[in-house]
Amino acid sequence: MSQILAIFKKELKSEFKTRASAAAVALFILTTVTISAISVAHEKLSPELYSGLLWIILFFSAMTGLSKVFVAEVDRGTDFLLRISAKPGAIYFGKLIFNTLFSFLINLLAVVLYMLFINPQPMNSPGIFFISIVFISISLSAATTIISALISRAGGKNSLFAVLSFPVLLPLVVIGMELVSSSFIG
């Protein structure tokens, strides 16, 4: 457990030191929500379309922000040192906890901006909405963490991550869209 917490703390320190990933994801979310808000301004959309629009934002935010945990170790050349200083399970779970926290934060930002700028319709079941966001965020971070570990040593990491992630994450996104649209309908 101490190794898991040490890996998690290392990831937090690393992220706060550079802040590049968090800033890029926040800017991506802001840009995507702004463009989406402009494109659907004054339109009455169905709950399914509102849900789909939210999950487009959440999915691509996850693609830009959650792929870096293992790839960054290889790019910095610290992966070997990490492997000799901690057990593989501790490395994975430490990075998974970080990715889950990061996923919650980016999804919270996306949902807040989405609710402020895009979704004018009332939500009939806010509990279903928030529970679905929480559980799908955990699922997205778990899947992207393991995919990041798989591709960390491959060439063309970014394109390979998107290609491998899409079929794995598609069922999660479909479930998320169904749950969110049912929270709008009630």
C-alpha positions in Angstrom: 0.0 0.0 0.0 2.9 2.4 0.7 4.3 1.8 -2.8 0.9 2.6 -4.3 0.6 5.9 -2.3 4.2 6.8 -3.3 3.5 6.3 -7.0 0.3 8.3 -6.6 2.1 11.2 -4.9 4.8 11.0 -7.5 2.2 11.4 -10.2 0.6 14.3 -8.4 3.9 16.1 -8.0 4.8 15.5 -11.6 1.5 16.9 -12.8 1.6 19.9 -10.6 5.2 20.6 -11.6 4.5 20.8 -15.3 0.7 21.4 -15.4 0.9 21.0 -19.2 -1.5 18.0 -19.4 -4.1 19.6 -17.1 -3.9 22.9 -18.8 -4.2 21.3 -22.3 -7.2 19.2 -21.2 -8.9 22.2 -19.6 -8.4 24.3 -22.7 -9.6 21.4 -24.9 -12.8 21.1 -22.7 -13.4 24.9 -22.8 -12.9 25.0 -26.6 -15.2 22.0 -27.2 -18.0 23.3 -25.0 -17.8 26.7 -26.5 -17.9 25.4 -30.1 -20.7 23.0 -29.1 -22.7 25.8 -27.4 -22.4 28.0 -30.5 -23.4 25.2 -32.8 -26.6 24.3 -30.9 -27.5 27.8 -29.7 -31.3 28.3 -29.5 -32.0 24.8 -30.7 -34.3 22.4 -28.9 -32.5 19.0 -28.9 -33.7 15.7 -27.7 -32.3 14.2 -24.5 -30.4 11.6 -26.6 -28.7 14.4 -28.5 -27.8 16.3 -25.4 -26.4 13.1 -23.9 -24.4 12.3 -27.1 -23.0 15.8 -27.1 -21.9 15.5 -23.5 -20.2 12.2 -24.1 -18.4 13.4 -27.1 -16.9 16.1 -24.9 -16.1 13.5 -22.1 -14.7 10.9 -24.5 -12.3 13.2 -26.3 -11.2 14.8 -23.0 -10.3 11.4 -21.7 -8.4 10.7 -24.9 -6.3 13.9 -24.5 -5.7 13.7 -20.8 -5.6 10.1 -19.6 -3.2 8.5 -22.0 -0.1 10.0 -20.5 0.6 8.2 -17.3 2.8 5.4 -18.6 3.9 7.1 -21.8 5.4 10.0 -19.8 7.6 7.6 -17.9 9.1 6.1 -21.1 9.4 9.6 -22.7 11.3 10.9 -19.6 13.4 7.7 -19.4 12.3 7.0 -15.8 10.4 3.8 -16.5 13.3 1.5 -15.7 13.9 3.3 -12.3 10.2 3.0 -11.5 10.2 -0.7 -12.3 13.1 -1.5 -10.0 11.8 0.6 -7.2 8.2 -0.7 -7.0 6.2 -3.8 -7.7 4.2 -3.8 -11.0 0.9 -3.9 -9.2 1.8 -0.9 -7.1 2.8 1.0 -10.2 -0.4 0.2 -12.0 -2.7 1.0 -9.0 -0.8 4.2 -8.1 -1.2 5.4 -11.6 -4.8 4.2 -11.7 -5.7 6.2 -8.6 -4.1 9.3 -10.2 -5.9 8.7 -13.5 -9.2 8.3 -11.7 -8.8 11.5 -9.7 -7.7 13.3 -12.9 -10.7 11.8 -14.7 -13.1 13.0 -12.0 -11.6 16.5 -12.2 -11.8 16.8 -16.0 -15.3 15.3 -16.1 -16.4 17.7 -13.4 -15.1 20.6 -15.4 -16.7 19.4 -18.6 -20.1 18.7 -16.9 -20.1 22.1 -15.2 -19.3 24.0 -18.4 -21.8 21.8 -20.3 -24.6 22.5 -17.8 -23.8 26.3 -17.9 -23.5 26.8 -21.6 -25.3 24.0 -23.5 -28.0 22.2 -21.5 -31.1 24.4 -20.9 -33.4 21.5 -20.2 -34.3 20.4 -16.7 -32.8 17.1 -15.4 -35.5 14.8 -14.0 -33.1 12.3 -12.3 -29.9 14.1 -11.1 -28.9 11.1 -9.0 -28.7 8.8 -12.1 -26.8 11.5 -13.9 -24.1 11.9 -11.2 -23.8 8.2 -10.5 -23.4 7.5 -14.2 -20.7 10.2 -14.5 -18.8 8.8 -11.5 -18.9 5.1 -12.6 -18.2 5.8 -16.2 -15.3 8.1 -15.1 -13.8 5.2 -13.1 -14.3 2.8 -16.0 -12.7 5.2 -18.5 -9.7 5.8 -16.2 -9.2 2.1 -15.6 -9.3 1.3 -19.3 -7.1 4.2 -20.4 -4.5 3.4 -17.7 -4.1 -0.2 -18.9 -4.1 0.9 -22.6 -1.4 3.5 -21.7 0.7 0.8 -20.1 0.3 -1.4 -23.2 1.4 1.3 -25.7 4.0 3.0 -23.7 6.9 1.4 -25.6 5.3 1.4 -29.0 6.1 3.9 -31.8 3.3 6.3 -32.7 1.9 6.2 -29.2 -0.8 8.9 -29.7 -2.4 7.4 -32.8 -2.0 3.8 -31.4 -3.7 4.9 -28.1 -6.8 6.3 -30.0 -7.0 3.2 -32.2 -6.8 0.7 -29.3 -9.0 2.8 -27.0 -12.0 3.3 -29.3 -13.3 -0.3 -29.4 -12.6 -0.8 -25.7 -14.2 2.5 -24.6 -17.2 2.5 -27.0 -19.4 0.2 -24.9 -18.7 2.5 -21.9 -19.6 5.6 -23.8 -22.8 4.0 -25.1 -23.8 3.0 -21.6 -23.0 6.5 -20.3 -25.1 8.1 -23.1 -28.0 5.8 -22.2 -27.8 6.6 -18.5 -27.4 10.4 -19.1 -30.3 10.5 -21.5 -32.4 8.6 -19.1 -31.5 11.1 -16.4 -32.9 13.9 -18.6 -36.1 11.9 -19.4 -36.6 10.6 -15.9 
